[in-house]
Amino acid sequence: MTLPLSPASPARPRTGADAPAATYALRAGRMFDGFTLSGPVTVRVRRDRVLAVDRTGSVPPGVPLVDLGDDVCLLPGLVDVRAHLALDAGPDPVGSLVAADDERLLARMRVAARTALHAGVTTVRDVGDRGFLASALAERTAADPGLGPEILAAGPPITTPGGHGHALGGAAVGTRALVEAVRERHARGCSLVTIVASGDVRTPGSDPRRAQYTRDELRTVADEAHRLGLPVAAHAHGVVAIEDALAAGVDSLEHASFLGGHGAVEELRLQALVAGSGTFVSMTPVREPGAYADTVHAAYRALIRLGARIAVGSDAGTACNRPHDSLPYAPLQLTALGASPLEALKAVTSRAAALCGVGGRKGRIRAGSDADFLAVGGDPLAGLAALRDVRAVFRAGVRIR
């Protein structure tokens, strides 16, 4: 049996001939369930949820079967903890965004979402858009799984006037403005709050080593967000910003590049503090060789060695070498920094889902989890390049590819 592919159509409920069978089974020679590898396996699906997992690979009588093959591994759909659907991964992503009106920008974001989905990315944490367009797109992908991954949107990142990301429209200064910015994101249904704690090389006049907010300002944002039930992601390249964001109680440190340190001993102390805190680190390995990459990767190696809670994001859209289908390359980058293949896979599945606050239903395959799957050729634990040999993608029980 071949389940119907979802058309690239406007958002609408799926009924009749468009909808997959209410209950069906997937069989594969292997399964990585987000934690361990086993196989053969049969996974029964009812609508958009996993009904049961049978690790003997037996086929239940009377249930339509999709046999993916003996040399196929079934995984949870990948979770990208850091992406910007509003950025086009071109030579000037910010300039392109500024030049586009909302209609054109949303159309490009739809393309980016579908690109990610066809690579096996079924959940995206969008850490910064313009005009809350990612929230609008999230509603559409919820109504029609064929349009893209489930999107967890932050809205415009909170930043300083002229600071990194200011073109997205989230500038706020002072306690009152910061509190109101958090409340606006909550009122608009955002899944998280992003605050830009340090500068970034991609914004002219911005310095990634320098903090943009004080520790007290970061704590103001974290406290208000937590009061409203929202996690906080802090963009933090510099050592001061990392230390202040950690002390302020943010939920994830984005990039955590450890730039502008005060010596190896102090850096190691802070890295150990990060690892021991249990705060998530959203790593974005640098893809261009040079001193900057060497500094960042040295910090990442230390965090991995110290046992920090690590997930890895594509940072999709921010550069030409970060297209929206690039997450499958990230686990291999992590192993080059010292992570085991198992930990690298968790970093884009179960641990990534936990960072995003959806670990109960995403990033794993078990009874009750979302029916989001990626099927690849071979054994990804034996060779992570298998993640790019896509055989099938399912989102909310619907076969997309």
N, C-alpha and C positions, 0 to 999 in steps of 0.2 A: 504494500500500500504506500502511496505517496501523498503526504498531507498537502493541502493546497497552499501555495505561496501567497503571502500577503501582498496585495497590490499597493503601489505607491499612490494612494488616493487621499482625498481630504479626510480629516478626522470624522469618524462615524462609528457607531456600534457595529460589531461583526455578527451577522446573523445569516441564516440560510446557507446557501452554497458557498459563501465566503468563509464560513466558520469551520474549524477543524472538527473531527469527531469528538464528541463529548468525552469519551474515554478511549485511550489507545495506549500502546506499549512501545517503548524503544528498547532495542537490544543492541549491545556493543560488546566487543571482545574485552574491553577494559573500561574502567571508570575511575576518574579521580574525583572524589566527592567533596573536595575542598580541604581535606585533611589527609586522606590516605588513598593509595591505589589498590584496586581490586579488579576482579573480573573472572569469567564473563559476568554480565549483569543485564537484568531487565528492569526498566523503570516504567512504572505505570503512571499515566498522567490523566487527570480529570480536569478538563477545561484548562485553567491557568495555574494549577497546582500539581505537585507530585503527590500521587496517591499512595504509592508503595515502592520500595526498592527490594528486588530479589537478586542477591549476589550469586545465586546458582545459575542464573541465565535462563531459567525455565520460562516458557511462554504460557501465560494464562489462556485457557480455552475460551474461544468466542470473542476475544479482544483483538481489534485490528492491530497489526504489528508493523512497525517500521524497523527492519533489520539493517543496521548501519554497517555491519561487517565485523569480522573477527579481528582485523588489524586497525580498528578504529577505537579511539579513546573518547569517552563522553565526559565532559567537564561541566561545571557550572558556567553559565555565561560570565565573561570577564567583567570586572568592575574597575572602571577608570576613576581613581580618586581625585584626579586633577585634570580638568580640561576647560577650554574656553570655546564654546561652540560659535561665539560671535566673531572670533578671529579666524582668518582664512588661510593661515599657514603659507602666506605669500611673502614676497620680499619686503612688504611694508604693511603688516597686519593692522596696526593701529591707524595708519593713514587710510587704509581701505575701509575700515570701520567708520571713521569719521565722515568719509565721503558718501556713505550709503544712507539712504533714508530707512525708516523702520521696516517698510515693506520689503525692500531689497535685502536688508540685513536678515530679516526673518527667513526669507527664501534661501539665503546662503546657509543659515543655521539648520534648516531642514535637510539640506544636502549633506552637511557635516554630520548630522545625527544618523542619517542613513548609511553614510560611509563607515562610521564607527560600528554600527549594528552589523553590517555585512562582514566585518572583521571578527565578529564574535563578542563585541563589547555590548552587553545587554543592560548595563547600568552606568550612568555617567554622573559624577558630581561636578556640576558646572560652577566653578569658583568665582566667576565674574562675567557679567554681561552688561548690556546697556538697556536701560528702560524696562527692565524686568522681562525682556523678551524670552529668556530661557524658561521662565515660569509659564508663559503662554504656550511655548512649544511643549513643555512638560504635560500640559493638559491634553494636547493633541496626541502625543505618543501614548498617553494612558488610554485614550479612547480607541486608538488604532495601533496595535503593536508593530505593524509593518512600517510605520513612519520613523521609528528610531528606538533607542534605548529608553529605559525609565530614567528620567532626568531629575536629579536632586539639585535644585537651583539655589544659588546664594544671592541673586540679584547683583546690582552694581557693588563692587568692593568698596568698603569704607576706607577712604584715604584722605590725605591732606591736600589742600589747594595746590595744584602744580606738582603734587607727589606722584609716585608711580601708580599708573592706572587711572589718573584723574580724567582721562578722555571718556571713561565709562560713566562719569557723572555722579560718583558717590562721595564727593568731598564733604568732610564734616570736621569742624573744629570746636572744641569746648565741650564740657560735660553735657549740657542740655542738647546740643546738636547730635552728639554721639548717641545719647539715649533715644532721641527721636529717630535717628537713622535705624537703630535696632528695631524699634517698634514698627517702623514702616515696613521693614522686611518681614516681620512676623505677620502684620496685617495683610500683606500681599501673598502670604502662603509660602514663603521661602522655606527651604529645608535646613538652611544653615546661614551663618553670617561669616563673611570674609572681611578681615581687617588687614590692611597693608602696614605691617609693623616696621618694615625697612624699605629702603629704596631698591632700585633695580636698574641694571645696565640698559634695559630696553627703553627707558624713559629719559630723554635728554635732560641734563641738569640734576638727575637723581643719582644717589650714591648707594649701592647695595650694602655698603659697610655701615651706613648711618641709620639710626632709628628715626622713624617719622612720628611716633607717639611716645609719650612717657609711660612708665609702668602703671601709674594711676589711671591714665586714660585707657590703657588696654584693659585694666581691671574693671573700669566702668562698663566697657562694652561686654566683657565676659559675664559680669554679674547680671546685667540686664538681659542678655541673651539667655542665660541659664534660668533666670526667673521665668522667662517665657517658653522654656523648653527647647531652645535652639542651641546646637553646638556652635563653637567658634573655631574657624580656621585662620591662623595668623601667618601671613606671608612674611617670612623672616630669613633673610640671607645673613645679616650681620650678627656677630656674637652678642652685642648689647641687646638687639631686638629679640634674639632667641632667649636670652636670660630673662628679659623683662616679660616676654609673652608667657614663658613657663611659669614665672612667679605670679602672673595675673590669672592663671588658671584656664588658659585656652585648651581646646580639645585636640588640636593638631597643629604641628609646626610644618608649614609648607616650605619646601626647599631645604631649610636647615643647613645652609652652606658653610657656616662657621667662618665668615669672612671678617677680616679686621680684628683678629684676636690679639691677646696680650701675652702671648707666649704659650709654649706647648703644655706646660704644667696646668695653667689656667684653663686652656681649652679642654684638656683631658678631664679636668674636674667637672666642667660644664657638661661634657658629653656623658660622663658617668651619671650626672644629675638627671639629664634628659632620659637616659636609659632606665634609671631607677624609678623615675616618676610614673612610668606607664603611659605618659602622653604619646600619642601617635606621631610618627614622623612620616610625612608624605614626601618621599624622595623623588627627585627629578634629575637623574644622571645627566651630566654634560656630554654632548656629542661632538664637540669640537676640541681637539687636543690643544694643550697649552697650559700655562701656569694656573689660570683660573680653574680649569678642569682638574688639575693635579691637587689643588687646595680642597676643592669640593669633594673629590673622591677619597682623599685621605680622611676627611671627616666622616664620610659614609662608611669607609672600612672600619673605622673606630666604633661607630654606632652599631654596625652589624656585629662586630666582635664582642661588644658589651651587652648584646641582647636587647637592643631597643625594639619597641613595637613598630615595625616598619611595613609600610605599604608603598607602592610605587605608582606614580601617575605619568601620563604621557606629556602633560602640559600642552596638549594638542592645540594647534592654532597659532601658537606664539612665534613660530619660525618655520622656514621652508623644510627643515628636517624634522618637523613635528606635525605631520599631517594627522588627520582625525582617525586614521586606521593604524596608528603606530604603536598602540599599547602592546600587541603581541611580541614586540621586540624587547620590551622592558625587562622581563624576567632574565633573559640572557645577559643583559647589562648588569643586573644585580649579582649574578653568579661571578662575573668578572671582578666584582668588588668584595667577594668572599662569602656570599650567601650560598647555601646549598640549593640544588634544584627544587627540593621540596619546599624550602622557605620561600624561594622565588615564586613558585606557583601559588602559595598561600597569599603572597603579597599582591596578587591580582585577582584573588578569589575570596577565600574566607576572611583573611585579615583585612583586605580592602573593604569588604562589606561591613565588618565590625567598625572600621574607622568611619564609614559613612552612616553608621547607626541603623543599618538594615541587616545585621548579621543573623537575625532569626529567620530570614526568608531569602536572602541573596547569598551568593558566593558559596553555596553548598548544595548538595543533592541528598535530600532525605524526605521522608513523608512530611508533608505540610509546607515544604519550601516552594518558592515560585518555580514554574516550569520554564526557566531560562537555561538554555544549554548551548554549549559549543562542542561539536564533534570534530576531531582532528585525526589525521592519519598517524599511526605509529604510537609510540610511548613517550609522552612529553617529559617524564622523569629521566628517561635515557637520553633525550635530546630535545632541548627546549625549542629548537627550530620547528618542531612538529606543530607548535601553536599557529604557525602560518600556513599549514597544510589543511585548510578548512574544508570539511566535508559536509557539514550542515550547521545551521544556526536556528535555534528556536527562541522565541520571545513570547512570554505569557502563553505558552502552549501552542503558538502558531509557528509553523515552519516558515522561516524567512528566506533561507538559502539551502 
